């Protein structure tokens, strides 16, 4: 099976490619600029992107929106994660977290997939905490400050953690299951 992954983010593409390859699914990156809405949930963003892109793409494809939702910051940066990362990065989030006792956070991913004239939104998440300081050089984005629940290292310190237990992997696994039932 072959799908297009509509994304301009090479890191997301490489992560998805690695995960889907294990399931016998090949993907091609397709960077088709489109207006992405801002919404409270990743699912809303993915749903809107899927429907607006469907008019321009006539082969099976998927989109993905992800965000880091920090409890002490009322869910910020959430669906604004990519923009916030470009503006203030990991150090900015750590600055906002100074003197915060509750460091709970969740990474969320929502995938919108179009296959055989059907569409579906599938979500995944991983709970964790914001680290006291950035650690590690693997991964991308907020990986150096996110420690998944049950672990002591950030995603950026141990790439294996993200490969086996990430929000994106959880959503992609659900997509694979959905595709297998078509």
N, C-alpha and C positions, 0 to 999 in steps of 0.2 A: 504494500500500500504506500502511496505517495501523497503528501499534502503540502500545501503552501503554508508557511508561517509568516503572516503579515506583521513584520516588525522591523524597525530600524535599529534595534538594539542587538548588536552582535553577541553580547554576553548572554542575553536571554536565548538567542538562537542556538548558541553552542551548548548551553545547558539542556535545552529541549531536545536537540539533536542526539546528545549522548543518552538521554533517558529513553527516547522513543526508539532508538536503534535496538535496544534490548528487546523490544516488542516487535521487531521486524518492520517498523514504520520509518520510511525515509522522508525527510522534509527538505524543502528548499526555502531559503529566505527571500522574501519579497517585500521590498520597502516601498509601499505605496502611501505617500503622505495623505493624511486625511485629518479633518477636524475632530479631535477627541474631546468629548464633553467632560466637564468636571461634575462629579456627582459624589454622593456620600459613600457609595459602595463600588467595589471593583466590578461586581456583577452588572451594575447599571452601565458602567463605562464599556465593558466588554459587549454587552447586548447592543448598545447603540453603535459601536464600531462594526460589529458583525453585520447589522442591518444596512448601514451606510455603505460598507464595502461590497456587500453581496451584489449590488447593482453593477459593479465594475469587474467582478471576478466570477468566471463561470466554471471553475474547477474546485475540488474540495480544498478548503482552507480553514485556518483558525487564527484567532487573535488572542491576546492575553493582556490583562491589566493586573498589576500587583501593587501592593502598598504595605508600608510598615505602620501599624496602628499602635501608638504608645498610650497606655492607660493614663499615666500622670499628665499627659498633654492633651487629654480629652480626644484621643484617637488621631491626633496630628502626628506625622504628616499625612497619613492615610493615602487617599487617591492622588494627593499632590506630591507623593514621594520622589518621583523623578525630578520634578521642578525644584523641590526643596533641596535634594541632594546637590543639584547643580549650583544652587544659590549659597547654601551654608554647609553642606557636606556633613560628614560624621562629627566633626568638631563642633559644628553648630548645634546638632542634636544633643551632644554631650553637655554643651554649655546650658542648653535649656533644661537639662536633667540635673544640673547642680542642685544639691540639697533636697532632691526628691527621694523619699524613702521607697515608694512603690516604683519599681523599675519594670513591671510587667509590660509585655508587648506581644503583639502577634503579627506575623507576616501573613498576608492573605493574597491569594491568586484567584483570578476568575478567567476561565477560558471560554470563548465563544467559538463553536465549531459549526461549519456548514459542510454537510456530506450527503450525497444522494437526495437532494431537495429537502433535507431536514436540517434543522438547526437546534443546538442545545447549548446551555450555559452550565458549566461545571466549575465547582469551587474547591479550593484546598487551602489549608492553613497549617501553620506550625506556631505553637505558643513558645514563649521564652522570656528573656529579660534583656534589658539594655545593659551592656557591660559598663564598668566604671571608666574604662578608657579603651580606645581602639587597639585591637590586637590582630595580627596576622596580615598576610599579603595575598592570600588566595581569594577567589570570588570577585565580587564587584558590589558597588552601591553600599548599602548599609551592612553588608556581611561582617566587616570588622568590629561592629558594635552590638551584634545580635548573638546571644547565647541561647541555643534551643533548650527547651525544658528537658531536664534529666542529664544535661551535659555541663561541662565546666569550660569548654572552649567555644570561641566564636566560630561562625561559619567560615570566616577567613583564616582561622588558625588550622582548621581541619576540613579540607574540601570534601572529604568522605561524608561528613555529617550532613552537608547540604545535599549531596547526591542521594543519600538514603532517606532523608527526613526533611525535605523542604516543602514549602507551600506550593511551589511550582510542580514539584514531583507528584505531590498528592493530587493536584488538579489534572496533571497529564495522565496519571494512572487511571483516574475516573474517565478521562476522554478515551483512553485506549479501551476500557471496558465497554463504554457506550458504542464505540466504533465496531467492536467485535460482535455486538448484538444486532448490527444493521444487516 
